[in-house]
């Protein structure tokens, strides 16, 4: 379901997809007063996995940032988790036939004991890197090794201080997105600017406020 270049979508279809994403974000409430903390975390994980697939859908990669012919695009999850995020993402990838550059994306998860393997996978090339909160790997090294990857994480500081592209935060019983302005402005990988209109659940961090990684 992932569309990675504008030419694959007619204008009406693009608007339908954006509208569907608006509805998803608008009804992204994750909890009720009676839900346990464990259930809340699992709901958050499902919403985060869903948002991730939609953001990839609205991202365009140039040919230079895609694997060479015969190799599959890669989504890497780095760090340990216990809330079902990886399981939810695997399910969505299989059900929606997620593609990057027109090719089905493969998913690898390296928990903390296998961090070294995760770094080797990054060196081999990755289009999406998702860093769990307890991951010991340094985002600066990840960015240097794979400068064209979209890097996801958690918390405002992940974007404002560490130089990530996207982070998830929980606010008023809802998962919200913190996005680096650079994700919209660079040539590749480039996120559709239409997502910036979803002001109720999306916050854009201006480039000047997220320069710590490049200075």
C-alpha positions as CSV (number, residue, x, y, z in Angstrom):
1,X,0.0,0.0,0.0
2,X,3.0,2.3,0.3
3,X,3.4,4.8,-2.5
4,X,6.9,6.2,-2.7
5,X,6.8,8.5,-5.7
6,X,4.3,11.1,-6.7
7,X,3.8,9.6,-10.2
8,X,2.2,6.5,-8.8
9,X,-0.8,8.5,-7.4
10,X,-3.4,10.6,-9.2
11,X,-4.4,13.7,-7.3
12,X,-7.9,12.4,-6.3
13,X,-6.4,9.2,-4.9
14,X,-3.7,11.1,-2.9
15,X,-6.4,13.3,-1.4
16,X,-8.4,10.2,-0.4
17,X,-5.4,8.7,1.3
18,X,-4.6,12.0,3.1
19,X,-8.3,12.2,4.2
20,X,-8.1,8.6,5.6
21,X,-5.0,9.6,7.5
22,X,-6.8,12.6,8.9
23,X,-9.5,10.4,10.2
24,X,-7.0,8.0,11.7
25,X,-5.3,10.8,13.6
26,X,-8.5,12.5,14.6
27,X,-9.8,9.4,16.2
28,X,-6.4,8.4,17.7
29,X,-7.6,8.3,21.3
30,X,-5.8,5.5,23.0
31,X,-7.4,4.9,26.4
32,X,-10.3,5.1,28.8
33,X,-10.3,5.8,32.5
34,X,-10.9,2.2,33.3
35,X,-8.1,0.8,31.1
36,X,-5.0,-0.7,32.9
37,X,-1.6,0.9,32.3
38,X,-0.5,-2.3,30.4
39,X,-3.5,-2.1,28.1
40,X,-2.9,1.6,27.5
41,X,0.7,0.8,26.5
42,X,-0.5,-1.9,24.1
43,X,-3.0,0.5,22.6
44,X,-0.4,3.1,22.2
45,X,1.9,0.6,20.5
46,X,-0.9,-0.3,18.0
47,X,-1.5,3.3,17.2
48,X,2.2,4.0,16.8
49,X,2.6,1.1,14.4
50,X,-0.3,2.3,12.4
51,X,1.0,5.8,12.2
52,X,4.4,4.5,11.1
53,X,2.9,2.7,8.1
54,X,0.9,5.7,7.1
55,X,4.0,8.0,7.3
56,X,5.9,5.6,5.1
57,X,3.0,5.7,2.7
58,X,3.4,9.5,2.3
59,X,7.2,9.4,2.0
60,X,9.0,9.6,-1.3
61,X,12.5,8.1,-1.8
62,X,14.7,9.0,-4.7
63,X,16.2,6.1,-6.6
64,X,19.6,7.0,-5.1
65,X,18.3,6.2,-1.6
66,X,16.7,2.9,-2.6
67,X,18.4,-0.5,-2.6
68,X,20.1,-1.7,-5.7
69,X,18.1,-4.0,-8.0
70,X,17.6,-7.4,-6.4
71,X,17.7,-6.1,-2.8
72,X,14.7,-5.3,-0.7
73,X,14.1,-2.1,1.2
74,X,14.5,-2.4,4.9
75,X,12.7,-1.2,8.1
76,X,14.9,-1.7,11.2
77,X,13.6,-1.7,14.8
78,X,16.4,-1.2,17.3
79,X,16.0,-1.9,21.0
80,X,13.8,-4.1,23.3
81,X,10.1,-3.6,23.8
82,X,7.3,-5.5,25.6
83,X,4.2,-3.6,24.6
84,X,3.6,-5.4,21.3
85,X,4.8,-2.7,18.9
86,X,6.9,-5.0,16.8
87,X,4.1,-7.6,16.6
88,X,1.6,-4.9,15.5
89,X,3.9,-3.6,12.9
90,X,4.6,-7.1,11.5
91,X,0.9,-7.7,11.2
92,X,0.3,-4.4,9.4
93,X,3.2,-5.0,7.0
94,X,1.8,-8.4,6.1
95,X,-1.8,-7.3,5.8
96,X,-1.2,-4.0,3.8
97,X,1.6,-5.3,1.6
98,X,3.8,-2.3,2.5
99,X,6.2,-1.3,-0.2
100,X,9.0,1.2,-0.5
101,X,10.0,2.2,-4.0
102,X,7.4,-0.3,-5.4
103,X,9.1,-3.2,-3.6
104,X,7.8,-5.0,-0.5
105,X,9.6,-3.9,2.6
106,X,11.3,-6.3,5.0
107,X,11.4,-5.9,8.7
108,X,14.2,-6.7,11.1
109,X,14.1,-6.3,14.9
110,X,17.4,-6.3,16.9
111,X,16.9,-6.2,20.7
112,X,19.5,-4.7,22.9
113,X,21.6,-7.8,23.3
114,X,22.0,-7.8,19.5
115,X,22.8,-4.1,19.1
116,X,26.0,-4.9,17.2
117,X,24.0,-6.9,14.7
118,X,21.7,-3.9,14.4
119,X,24.6,-1.6,13.5
120,X,25.8,-4.0,10.8
121,X,22.3,-4.0,9.4
122,X,22.3,-0.2,9.2
123,X,25.7,-0.3,7.4
124,X,24.0,-2.6,4.8
125,X,21.4,0.1,4.2
126,X,18.0,0.9,5.6
127,X,15.2,3.2,4.5
128,X,13.5,3.4,8.0
129,X,15.1,3.1,11.4
130,X,12.9,3.0,14.5
131,X,14.8,3.4,17.8
132,X,13.1,2.1,21.0
133,X,13.5,4.2,24.2
134,X,16.0,1.8,25.8
135,X,18.2,1.3,22.7
136,X,21.8,2.0,23.7
137,X,22.9,2.9,20.1
138,X,23.8,6.6,19.4
139,X,21.6,8.3,16.9
140,X,24.5,10.4,15.7
141,X,26.3,7.3,14.6
142,X,23.2,5.9,13.0
143,X,22.7,9.1,11.0
144,X,26.4,9.2,9.9
145,X,26.2,5.5,8.7
146,X,22.8,5.9,7.1
147,X,22.1,9.6,6.3
148,X,19.2,8.8,4.0
149,X,17.2,6.8,6.5
150,X,14.1,8.2,8.1
151,X,14.8,7.9,11.8
152,X,11.9,7.4,14.3
153,X,11.9,7.5,18.1
154,X,10.2,8.7,21.2
155,X,9.9,12.1,23.0
156,X,10.2,15.7,21.9
157,X,14.0,15.7,22.6
158,X,14.5,12.9,20.0
159,X,13.7,15.5,17.3
160,X,14.6,18.8,19.0
161,X,17.9,17.7,20.6
162,X,19.0,14.4,19.0
163,X,18.3,15.1,15.4
164,X,15.6,12.5,14.7
165,X,13.0,12.9,12.0
166,X,9.9,11.7,13.8
167,X,9.0,11.0,17.4
168,X,5.9,9.8,19.2
169,X,4.6,11.4,22.4
170,X,1.4,10.7,24.4
171,X,-0.7,13.7,25.2
172,X,-4.2,13.9,26.6
173,X,-4.9,10.2,25.9
174,X,-3.7,10.5,22.3
175,X,-0.5,9.6,20.4
176,X,0.9,12.7,18.8
177,X,3.6,13.1,16.2
178,X,6.6,15.4,16.5
179,X,8.1,15.9,13.0
180,X,11.3,17.6,11.9
181,X,10.7,20.3,9.3
182,X,13.7,18.8,7.4
183,X,11.6,15.7,6.7
184,X,9.4,17.9,4.5
185,X,12.0,20.1,3.0
186,X,14.7,17.7,1.8
187,X,14.5,16.1,-1.6
188,X,14.7,12.5,-0.4
189,X,13.3,10.9,1.7
190,X,10.6,13.5,1.6
191,X,7.3,13.5,3.5
192,X,4.2,14.9,1.8
193,X,3.6,18.5,3.1
194,X,-0.1,17.8,3.4
195,X,0.6,16.0,6.7
196,X,1.6,19.4,8.1
197,X,-2.0,20.4,8.0
198,X,-3.0,18.0,10.7
199,X,-2.2,20.5,13.4
200,X,-4.2,18.9,16.2
201,X,-2.0,15.9,16.4
202,X,1.2,16.9,14.5
203,X,3.8,19.4,15.6
204,X,6.5,20.5,13.2
205,X,9.9,21.4,14.7
206,X,11.5,24.1,12.7
207,X,14.9,23.3,11.2
208,X,16.7,25.8,13.4
209,X,15.4,24.1,16.5
210,X,16.6,20.7,15.5
211,X,20.2,21.4,14.3
212,X,22.1,19.8,17.2
213,X,23.1,16.8,15.1
214,X,24.6,18.8,12.3
215,X,26.4,21.6,14.1
